[in-house]
Amino acid sequence: MTVVLHSDPLEPFSLVSEHERGLAPGSFGACALFVGTMRDFNDGEIVTGMTLEHYPGMTERELALIEDDARTRWPIQDSLIGHRVGRIEPGQPIVVVAAWSAHRQAAFEACQFLMEALKERAPLWKQEALEDGGRRWVSPSPNPSHQGGEGL
């Protein structure tokens, strides 16, 4: 179980590959992963950038608790949460979540849980920079499984 916050551009597939090299060969049969990238639009406006703020220490602890929750619900061998903080440009990856398990169903379900729980519980705050020069704080996304909203 690994949590990594990055202030530099996130390389999601390198991060997953590097993490997977540390797992015992043959110890898993599936890896499910999700990569979220920054859009250049939100709520009908053009977004030119975003700043993600967090509380160091608190954010990592909450993400680790989310991973612990996933481990109690699914038979996963390992998981990874990598998240950007600081200034982000449209098209850049914001988050990577991965779960390794013996079977694909557990990996898929754990990966989705990790992402949804992160969106709901992680102490991260988004401020968008708009094309007109304005700035606005973004409310957390609704959970798609409960309200039909979209994710990142």
N, C-alpha and C positions, 0 to 999 in steps of 0.2 A: 504494500500500500504506500503510494507516494503522492505527495502534494508539492507542486512547484509553482511559484509565482515568478513571472518574468517581467522586467521593465524594458527589456530589449525585445525586438521582434521575435515572435514565437515560431519555431520550426516544428510543427506538430508531428509530422511523420518521422523526423529524426528523433524526436523525444520518445515516441512510441517504440521505434526500432531499438534505440539505446536501452530503454527500460526492459524490453523483451529479451535482449541479450543476457540480462541478469537472471532470467528465469531458467529453471532446470529444463533441458531439452526433454520433450515428451511429457511434461507435467501438465500440459493443457492441450485441448483440442480445438479451442476457439478463442478468438480475440475480436470483440466488437468495439468499434470506436466511433466517436462523434467529433467533428471539427466544426466550430462555429467561426464565421468571419464577419467583419464589420460591413454593414450595408452603407450605401451612400444616400439613403433615404429613410425617413421614419415619420409617421403621422402626417403624410402628405408634404413634407418639406425635404429639401436637399440638405444632407449632412456632410460637412467637409472634414470632420474629425471628431474624436471623442477622447475624453480623459476619464480613466477608471481609477477611483480612489479606494483605499482599503485601510484597515487598521492592522499594521504588521503584528504578527503573533496571533491576534484574535481571528483573523481570516484563515490562517493556516490551521488553527485548532478546529474551527468549525468544519472546514473541508475534510480534515482527518476524521471527525465524528461522522460525517456523511459517509465516508468510506467504511467506517466501522459498521454503520447501519446496513450498508449493502452486503457486507460480509455475513451479517447475521441472517439476512433474508435469502441469499443465494449462495450456492456452493462455488464461490469464485476463488481462484488461486491468488489473484493479485488484481490491483487496479491502479490507475494513474489519473490524476487531475492536474493539468497544466493550464494556467490562466494568466493572461496579460494584465498588467496594471500600468498606469501612466498614460502617456499620449499614444493614441492609436489612429491610424489612417484607414480610410475605406479600402476594403479588399484584404486587409491584414487579418490573419487568424487572431481570434480573441481567446478561444478555449479549445482544449482537447481533453476528452474523457475517454478512457479505455478500461475494459474489464476482460480478464482472462479467466476461462473456466474449462472444465472438461468437455462441456457441451454447449452448443450455440445458443439454445434458448436461455440458459442462465446468463450467458455473456450478454446477449441482447437486452434482457430485462434489467440486469444490473447496470449496464451502461445507460439505459434510459433513466433509471432511478437516479443514478449519480448526477446526470445533467439536470433533471427536474428539481432534485433536492438542492443542488447548487444554486439554481435560479431563485428558489424560494428562500433559502436559509443563509447563503454566504453574505457576509458583511462587505459588499462591494457596491460602490455608488458610481453611476454613469452621468457625465455631463457632456452633452452634445454641443459642437460648434456648428452653427447653421450658415448657409450660403449668404444670408443677409447680414452676417457679422454678429448675430445674436447668439446667446448661449442658453441652454435649458437643461435642467436635471431630468432624468428619465426615471419614471416609476418602474418597479420590477414588472416583468412580463407575467401575465396570468399563466397558470399551469394549463397547458393544452388539454390534458386528460380530464380536467375539471370544467373548463370554461370555453374551450374551443379557440383559444388564442394561439398566436404563433410564438415561437421561441425567439432566439437571438434575432 
